[in-house]
Amino acid sequence: MKNFKTYLFFLVLFLCFVLIAPVSAQSIPKNLSSINVDDLTDQQVTQLIQQAQKAGLSDDQLLQQAESRGMSGLQVQKLQTRIKSIRSKNSSTGYKKTGGDTTLNRKRKVNSQDSLTRDTSKNDLFINLEPKIFGADLFRNSNSNTFEPNLKLATPVNYIIGPEDQITINVYGNSVVDWSLDVSPDGNINIPGVGVLHVAGKTIEDATSSVKSLLARNNYAIGRGTNVKVGLGNIRSIKVIVQGQVVKPGTYTLSSLATVFNALYSAGGPNDVGSFRQIEVIRNNRIVRHLDLYDFLVKGSQRDNIALQDQDVIRVPTYQIRVEFKGEIKIPALFETLPGEVLLDVINFAGGFTDQAYTARIKVNQVSDQQRRITDVFESDYKNYIPLRGDKYTADKILDRYENRVIIKGAIFRPGEFELQKGLTLSKLIANAGGLKEDAFTGRGSIIRLNKDNTTQQLSFNVLDVLNKPSSDIALQREDSVVISSVFDLRSKYKVTIKGEVRKSGEFAYADSMKVTDLIIKAGGFSEGASAKRIEVSRRVFNSDPRVRNSVVAQVFSVDVNSALNDEVSFTLKPFDIVSVYSLPGYETQKTVKVEGEVIYPGYYTIQKKNEKISDIIERAGGLTQSADVEGSSLKRDNAAVLGVDKTKIDTMELNKERTDRLRRLQRAFKDSTNNDTMQFRNNYVGIDLKQILKKPGTSDDLILENGDVLRVPKQQQIVRVNGEVLYPSAIVYSSSKSFKGYVINAGGYSPRALKRGAYVVYPNGTVKGTTKFLFFNIHPSVKPGSEIYVPRKPITNNNTAQVILGFTTGLASLGAIILGIISLHK
């Protein structure tokens, strides 16, 4: 029993080895010891980077895999350099050095290292680094059905019938009958009412003759009004053996219509050492056909793709001579050659040279005994050179240079590249380029000339002398680059500027003989209120004396123009002139203020006089109502009005830089103020005392109104708001008997972070009063109806603990002692 268990164990172990070994053998990655990184194209390295990214591998992991696959340390360093170079040139690969920490790699971390190894074995990262075998793709495409037999074709007349075939016999004419008869294992068919007929080994054509003869002997009027058609119904299967250097050798069951190509496709085609050109078809122990796949790959010929028969053997031997062709050819790959073929045949296999190939010579890397050597094969020897074992051919690219080119650019009509004809001179080249433009600078041109050592020199010439004096003409050489500048390239772009009361102020291109009126028209004409009789033109001064304190730095001209802009004669402008258009004296746009709240006629009012005041507008509004809170009245004024700027022109007129900066600072201060809504609301309010204004109109408290002012007279207020650093910010009913502290207590009292001495009151009219100090006491302002009490937060101070203070004073004392000691020494 023990021996039986031992035998069973070894049997199971043997079966596992037999089943697993082929799979493992197929998944073993190829050795990379023969890879030369210098021979790889940029496209191959880019594909490697992309595949590594898909697998979630970093640079270091990719290089480690290459080294573990047999790549030498020197080649690994070269591969690392190539990867960095490709990524720097083409960021579209999206591959970054992440140390294996990309998003894709993080997703893959949930998988085990074994699963990652299986994935990279199945999809070899380095498969594109090895030269492909010409024709291998024909059998590697798993989605292709190119070599599946077509069972819908008409039955070939030379088809050999065998057991398990189904023969269809159709009799039509005077007699009508259809038979579907299976061929028996001994090769016979039994025709009902007629007899047995042996058909195995016969073609369809021979079987048709035999059927006709048998039917004629059995009283069928064959040929006398009755016809017979013999065909195939279901066809049989055959077994063929594919052996030798194929991907999956073995016995295959195929259709009896299958050809050699069908069998090779089922077996995966020749493997890495299999021959594509000396495939043998063996039938009855003798070779019946040699198959060369290159006939199909190059010419599309299936001359030797014969139909297979049962028990045929297809043998794929190893190749004898295989060469590599790379570089500027259309199909770089490994090619197999036969005796009698030459290098020209290999070029034809590769589809010929590309358009950028240097065809006069091919570099050959040959095997020479124990080492390699380089040989050049010239175009005249392509048909004589016989490929040798291990040859590597390289077709180089043509040089990126011209043998007969000259270049001209600049102020000529047809700049570009021209042929360096025999005896071509500079004047002839200018003529070939269409001649000089009107703006060409004829005083000086230049030629950048290429020296023999590929350095450059610059030759200067006078353009007019070259064109007019044959003795000054210059003979051109290969790669000469001629530059003739435009006068516009040698100076600043001419422009003029217009500002002030025009519709579109700004800079405009200067033109010769441009008038002031022309510039005003370009600027869209006068704006409303512009003065045509008061225009100034300022002009640059080029001869100002820097030694004189009051030297003139600009010329200013006063110009009058016709308001219709149809002057025949007007002031002529020069480049960089600045035109200023002023407003009419006394021109004013309407300005409005708004009165709202407790007045008889609230609404918008237009300012009638420049010195119209608050008391005037209250009078125009019919006076106050009985419920008006005079002391709580407020004036809201826009920041632009505070600066004295007309808000209707603030977007179009050019403000003084200082004023503009002030406006921006006020706007930022408004936006960056406290988050308290009330404080933001009151930020642009002007505090007024309307009670005093109405009591004594025209005094300094009675402000002159500005455009956009909003005068608001509220109803009598009954509450006081308490905000800031109190425990419960809230609105409290006003009481004349309640003090500042009483309102704070009603809001829960001060918070621990409250700055009591900084508390202040904002009154309804916009004025603010803060807390004052007398000795050690805080004197808070009075509170009126509608006021807001705000308690700020304590500022963040340095942590001056007792220990810090002690250290600071100790240091001062030590410093004082040192100073006293120095003084005593000097005494």
Secondary structure, DSSP 4 states (H G I P E B T S, - for coil): -HHHHHHHHHHHHHHHHHHHHHHHHHHPPPP-TT--GGG--HHHHHHHHHHHHHTT--HHHHHHHHHHTT--HHHHHHHHHHHHHHHHH-GGG-----TT-SHHHHHHTTS-HHHHHHHHHHS-TTGGGSPPBTTTHHHH-TT--TTS--TTSPPPTTPBP-TT-EEEEEEEESS-EEEEEEPPTTSEEEETTTEEEE-TT-BHHHHHHHHHHHHHHTT--BTTTEEEEEEESSPPEEEEEEEESBSS-EEEEEETT-BHHHHHHHTTSB-TTB-SS-EEEEETTEEEEEE-HHHHHHH---TT-PBP-TT-EEEE-B-SEEEEEEESBSS-EEEEE-TT--HHHHHHHTT-B-TTB-TTEEEEEEEETTEEEEEEEEGGGTTTPPP-TT-EEEEPBPPS--SSEEEEEESBSS-EEEE--TT-BHHHHHHHTT-B-TTB--S-EEEEEE-TTS-EEEEEE-HHHHHH-GGG--B--TT-EEEE-BGGGGSPPPEEEEEESBSS-EEEE--TT-BHHHHHHHTTSBPTTEEEEEEEEEEE-S---TTSTT---EEEEEE---TTS--SS-PBP-TT-EEEEEEPTT-----EEEEEESBSS-EEEE--STT-BHHHHHHHTT-B-TTB-GGG-EEE--HHHHTT--TTTTTTS---HHHHHHHHHHHHHHHTS-S-HHHHHTTTEEP--HHHHHHSTTSTTSPBP-TT-EEEEPBPP-EEEEEESBSS-EEEE--TT--HHHHHHHTT-B-TTB-GGG-EEE-TTS-EEE-EEETTEEEPPP--TT-EEEEPBPPP-----HHHHHHHHHHHHHHHHHHHHHHHHH-
